[in-house]
Amino acid sequence: MSFSPRDFRDCLGQFATGVAVVTTRANNGTKAGITINSFASVSLEPALVLFSVDRRAATHELFAGDCNRFCINILTQGQQPLSELFSSPVQDRWEDVLFEDDGHGVPKLVGSLATFSCKRHAIHDGGDHSIIVGQVKDIGLGKTGDPLLYYGGRYRILTD
């Protein structure tokens, strides 16, 4: 390679992304979630979406193993504290988080722009990440508003 991992990451940071939190519930009832910006649509028929999770993440084994259902929550600007919370090493992230059941036993964050309740469809090797493909079982269009964006290593806002 003619570039360093840091250079690669800086170059990737030039692509503005939305921010989401993926939530799940383990077989023992424990809730888990992780902040992502690797969300993408895959297929309209069947309805498939994907996200990737670092193999070193504490939640990797839940998303790639035990839990076959998850909910992708697209965040608003006002939900930046949730993004920060679910990307932190804090153990009990759920104490002050408003959520409801998505109808499939998975926590869905209240106030999100949109939600995608999924059943795991496939897992693919993505180097140091696992690529999780989910078949969308339910969707929720939340309140309208401005999305939480990430660009150049920090949160950004839309301007007209």
N, C-alpha and C positions, 0 to 999 in steps of 0.2 A: 504494500500500500504506500502511496505517496502522500498520505495524509494521516494525521493522528486521530484517535477516537474523539478528542476534544474538538478538533477542526470539523469532523463529521457531525458531531452534535450541534455545533454552532451553525453549520450550514443547514441542517434540518430545522433549526429554530427559525429560519426565515420563512417557513411555511406556517401561516396562521391557522390555528385549529380552535375548534370549540372544546369545551371542557365538560366532562361527564363523570359521574360516580356510578360504578357498577356495584350492585348489592346482591347478596345471596344469603341463604340461611343453611347452616350445616345440619346434618342429620340429627345432631344432639340439640338443635334449636338455637345455637349460637349464631348471631347475626354478624356478617362481615361485609366490608366494602372497600373499594380502592378507587382513587382518582385516576382517570385516564384521559388522554387526548388522542388515542389511537382508534377511535370509533369510525367505522365505515359501513356503508351499505354494500351488499354483495349481490343480491338477487331480489327481483320483485315477485317472481313466481318459481319456487316458493319464496316467501318473505324471509330473507336471511341477512344478518348483520354480523360484524366481527369487531373484536377488540383484541389487543395483545396485553399480556401480563408478564412481567419480568420473572424469570425462574427463581430469582433470589427473594422475591416478595413473600412476606409472611402469608399472604392469601393465595399464593400460587396453587398450592395443593388442593385448596377448596375449589377453585374455579376449574382446574385441570383434572381434578379427581372426584372427590366426594359429591360435590354439588352439581347437579345437572340442570338446575334452573337458576336464572339470574335476571336482574332488571337493570337496564341501562337508563340512567336518569340524566337528561340534558340540562345543565345548570344555567340559571340566570345570573346576571351581574351581581345581584343581591345575595347569591349563594356562594360567593367566593370563600367565606369562612368554612363552608362545608367542603369545598375543594381542598382547602388547606388542612382541615381536620383529617380527611380521608387519605391524605398523602403524608401524614405525620406518623411517627412511631407510637403515638398514644395508644394504650391498650384498650380502654373502654371508650370507644368513639360514639356510642349510641346514647349516652346519658341525657343529653339535651337536644337530640335530633328528632325532628318531627317526621314521622313516617306512618304509612298505613300498609296493610297487606295488599299485594297486587292481585289477589284472587288465586294465586298458585303457591301461597306460603312464603313469598319472598317480600322483604321490606321494600317499599316504594317511597322515595323522598317526596314529601309534601312541598308544593310550590315550584316544581321543576317545569321547564318549558315543554318537555315531552318525555314520555317513558316508553320503553320497549320491554315487555315481559317475554322472556325467551326460554326455550328449552335447548340445551346444548345439542348441536347438530354434528360438530366435528371439532377436532383439535389438530393443529398442524405445527410442525417444528418451525420455529422462527429464530433460530440461533440461540441467543441468550434469553429469548422470550418464547412463550407459547401463544399461538394464534387461536383464539377461541371463536368458533362460528356458532351463532345461535339462530334457531328458527323462531321467528317472532310469533308468539301465540296471542298477545294482546298489545294494544297501543293505547296511549293516553296523551291527548293534546291538552296541555295545561294552560295556564294563563299566558297571554301574549306578553312579550317584553324583550328586552335586549339580552342576547346570549353572553355568557362568560367566555371570553376569548383569551388565548395564550399566544404570544408572539415574541420572539427575541429574548426568551428567558424570563418573561414577566407577563402578568395579566394586562389585558388591554380592553378598551371600550370602543364601540362603534361611534362614529361621528358622521353627521350628515354633510 
